[in-house]
Amino acid sequence: MGEFAKISGLSAQRLTEFVEQAEFVPMMLVSLACQINKSHGDSDKERTSVTECIKGAMIRLPPSSPTPPRQPARISHSRRETFGTSRSSKERPGPFMDQKSGRLLGFGVNTITFLVLGYFLGGFALNPILGLPSCDGLAPCEGSVIGLFISAIGSLAYTYYYFVKKM
């Protein structure tokens, strides 16, 4: 215990608290214990491999941002609060995705839309201009291939605009 306390930088008392009282043990301590076992020549993988040590463990991730301490639950006396329709007592959920991810998703959708529209509009509009019968786009035709090519060039221009000028 003394060597472990010295290496981990924790007091022996704090380590004893972890062993006797803590529901969760920091991953750093598990990893350190495996390293010490390995350095002492222990050949049992269950005591020297971190992945073997944590098999079946419940891993708790720390909160990503500091959270205010929870207030004790209070008993609701009105029907409105009982059914959870009060807006002031609810915490707002976090965003579904961050702003940059949303913008990249929008960019991807726009790019795919360019390509699909170019394909179908090429079949409907370019084929008659080329003197060929109009194409419904389900089977590739010359107009839809040319439209796809033109929309790919437009998509490249849009990519340049989006990532160089806009972001």
Rosetta blueprint (number, residue, H / E / L):
1 M L
2 G H
3 E H
4 F H
5 A H
6 K H
7 I H
8 S H
9 G L
10 L L
11 S L
12 A H
13 Q H
14 R H
15 L H
16 T H
17 E H
18 F H
19 V H
20 E H
21 Q L
22 A L
23 E L
24 F L
25 V L
26 P L
27 M H
28 M H
29 L H
30 V H
31 S H
32 L H
33 A H
34 C H
35 Q H
36 I H
37 N H
38 K H
39 S H
40 H L
41 G L
42 D L
43 S L
44 D L
45 K H
46 E H
47 R H
48 T H
49 S L
50 V H
51 T H
52 E H
53 C H
54 I L
55 K L
56 G L
57 A L
58 M L
59 I L
60 R L
61 L L
62 P L
63 P L
64 S L
65 S L
66 P L
67 T L
68 P L
69 P L
70 R L
71 Q L
72 P L
73 A L
74 R L
75 I L
76 S L
77 H L
78 S L
79 R H
80 R H
81 E H
82 T H
83 F L
84 G L
85 T L
86 S L
87 R L
88 S L
89 S L
90 K L
91 E L
92 R L
93 P L
94 G L
95 P L
96 F L
97 M L
98 D L
99 Q H
100 K H
101 S H
102 G H
103 R H
104 L H
105 L H
106 G H
107 F H
108 G H
109 V H
110 N H
111 T H
112 I H
113 T H
114 F H
115 L H
116 V H
117 L H
118 G H
119 Y H
120 F H
121 L H
122 G H
123 G H
124 F H
125 A H
126 L H
127 N H
128 P H
129 I H
130 L L
131 G L
132 L L
133 P L
134 S L
135 C L
136 D L
137 G L
138 L L
139 A L
140 P L
141 C L
142 E H
143 G H
144 S H
145 V H
146 I H
147 G H
148 L H
149 F H
150 I H
151 S H
152 A H
153 I H
154 G H
155 S H
156 L H
157 A H
158 Y H
159 T H
160 Y H
161 Y H
162 Y H
163 F H
164 V H
165 K H
166 K H
167 M L
